[in-house]
Amino acid sequence: MQEGGLLGNDALHVACMEEHSIGTIVTYDRDFSRVSGLKIRKPDDIG
């Protein structure tokens, strides 16, 4: 994953996800779309 252009706290989330091999995040934050290889789900999509 590449976390270019993210705020520090978002980049920290991505770094922790990489460390633990987590490839999906549930969020409304569109900034995560800048991260290649990251699957983004909206909370509304989770049943």
N, C-alpha and C positions, 0 to 999 in steps of 0.2 A: 504494500500500500504506500502511496505517496501522499503526504499531508501538506502540500503547498498552499499557502495563503490562509491557513486557519488561525483563529485566535488561540492563545496559549492553552486555555482549558480544553478546547476541542482537540488540539494536537495531542494533549496529554491523554485524552480518551482514546484516540487512535493508537498512540504508542502502547497503551495498556492492552488494547485489543490485539495488536500485533504480537505482543509478548505472550498472550494466552491463546493465540490462534483463533480469535473470534472474528468472523467475517461479516456479521450482520449487526446493524444498530437500529434500534427503534427510537425514532425522534421526528419532530416537526422541523428541526433545524436544517435548512437547505444548504448550509455551508458544507455539510458532509458530502454533498454531491461532487465536490472538488477532489475527493479522495478516490483514486483509481483502485478498482478491485474491492470496493466496499459495497455491500448490499444494504440498502436503506429501506426500512419499513416504517410506515406511519402508525402511531398508536391506534388509530381508527381501524386499521387493517387487521389488528390482532383480535381474535374472537374470544 
